[in-house]
Amino acid sequence: MLKENKRMSDLDPATIEDSLRNYVDMRVKMPNLASAFRPAAKLSTRMTLFVATADHPADISQCWLPYVDGPPDVHEVPVTHAEMATADSFTRIGPVLARKLGAMNGVRSK
């Protein structure tokens, strides 16, 4: 929508209105699309799942079993889902990801 060196104020009002309408339409439809999606096959991979246990039970990982080949590696984070992208949560999530990504690249964790 925006080209290099352009501002929103440079756009035609009809373009802005169309873009906003499309965005709102997408946000309204997204929950239905997500809940209706069914993958054609199970993912054959190791899954790491971070669960916000303040508003989700730890056993929510069971919901993934029909879609992933094997149980997920669950890491509980004692926050709400909305708080998962906070500095406190990242101090818990970051080391797990660093260890797992390092292992994938042959790096041993300390």
N, C-alpha and C positions, 0 to 999 in steps of 0.2 A: 504494500500500500504506500509506504513512504519510501521515496527514492533518496539517494545520498544528498545531503545538504538541504533537505526539506523539513518543514515544520508542519504540525497539525494545522496551524492557521493558514498554511499555503494550500490546503486541500479544499476542494469544492464541497460545500455543505452537504450536497446530496451523497457524495462519496463517504463522508463521515457518518451520515445517517444510515446508509446501507451497511457500512462496516459494523456499526454498533448494533443494528438489528440482527445481523448475522451472528455476532458474538453472543447476544442475549439468547437467540434461538439455539445456538450450540450449547450454552450453559443449561438451558431448560431441558434439552433432549439428552444430555450426557448421562444423567443417572439411569435413565431407561436403557440406553445403549449399553452401558457398562453391565447392568444387571442381566441383560438379555444375551450377552456374549457367551458363547460356548466354544472353546477351542476344538479343533478337529482331532487333535491328538494330545497325549500327555507330553509335557516337556521332559526331556531326558537330560536332567542337569541336577546339580546340587543347589538347593535353594536356601538362602539365608533370609530369615524373616525377623524383623524388629517389630515387637508388639507393644503398643502404648497401653500398658496395663491399667492405667487410671480409668480408662473408659472401654476397654476391651478385655475379655478374659484371655489368659495365656493359651487356653486350648482352642482359640480361634484359628490356630494353625491347621486344625483338622479340616477346615474349609478348603484348604489347598490340595488335599490328598487326591481328589479326582483329576487334578490338572497337572500334578508333578509326580514324576517317577521316584518315589521315596519320600520319607518324612522331611519336612523342612528343619533346618538348624535354627531353633527359636532363641531369640535374645529378648528378654523382657526389659522394657524401659519404663520406669515408674512415673509416667507423665500422661497427659491426654494426647489424642491424635494431633490436635492443633499445636501442641507443644513439641512435637517431634523435631521440628526444625529450629530449635533453640540451642544456644551455646551449651547449656547443661546436658541436653540430650546428645549433642555431638561429642561431648567428652566420653560418653558411653558407647556411642555408635562408631566413632572414628577408629579407636584401637581395634575393634573387631574387623572392620573393613580393611584396615592396614594389614592386619595379620593374614586375612584371607586372600587379599590381592597379592601380598608378598609371597604367600605360599604358591599361588598360581604362577608366579614368575620365578620360582626357585629361590626366593629370599627367605632366610630363616628369621623368625621373630626373636627378640631378646627376652 
